[in-house]
Amino acid sequence: MLDKTRLYLTDTLLPFWINRSPDPKFGGFLTYFDRDGKPTARQTSLFSLQIRMLFAMSAAHRAACGNGRCGVLAAEAADFIIRHYWDQEFEGWYWTADRKGNPVHRDKVGYGHCFGI
């Protein structure tokens, strides 16, 4: 079962996210896809989704998956998240931003901060 799970992770799941989720136009990750794996028109992204992608790419890199690509994506994600989701004035993570990384809601959500920590 473990071999089957690892094979699914390395041959199906990670390639899907590695190839489709990086946003080449604005940075960060696209996180909404239709059933055919195409990005949807949704232009906002929750902090929790961006930070989870950072965690996933970091964990995949530590597990030697992705031929180094996961490490690159994790580093780019960390930079994007710090530049766009961190409130420099009052500190804390904004909950929602648009695709460009501009805060949509400047609310701070404790649930999201747990992921940031």
Disulfide bonds with the S-S distance in Angstrom:
none
